[in-house]
Amino acid sequence: MHWNEQAERIMTERFGNGKDNIIPLATVKSGIPYVRYVNAYI
């Protein structure tokens, strides 16, 4: 898989502060949205 350097830069800028960053992650299954919080620590 090709790694996207721009995506890595954005993730590092937003979440690479060495601290826990709780963010919402949304998915859809059978047309029903589900949202849960995940730790975006990098």
HUDA-V940683 format. One record per residue. PHI is phi as a letter, one per 30 degrees, with the letter a starting at -180 (* if undefined). D_LAST is the distance of its C-alpha to the last C-alpha in Angstrom with 2 decimals. Layout:
PHI&D_LAST / PHI&D_LAST
This chain:
*&20.06 / d&19.56 / d&16.08 / d&16.09 / d&15.18 / d&15.60 / d&13.11 / d&10.45 / d&11.66 / d&11.64 / d&8.09 / d&7.17 / d&10.10 / d&9.44 / b&5.99 / c&5.10 / c&7.65 / i&6.71 / b&8.04 / d&8.24 / b&8.84 / d&11.55 / b&12.61 / d&15.68 / b&15.88 / c&19.45 / b&21.43 / b&25.19 / b&27.47 / h&31.19 / i&30.95 / c&29.46 / d&26.15 / b&23.70 / b&20.89 / b&18.50 / c&15.53 / b&12.17 / c&9.08 / c&6.30 / d&3.79 / b&0.00
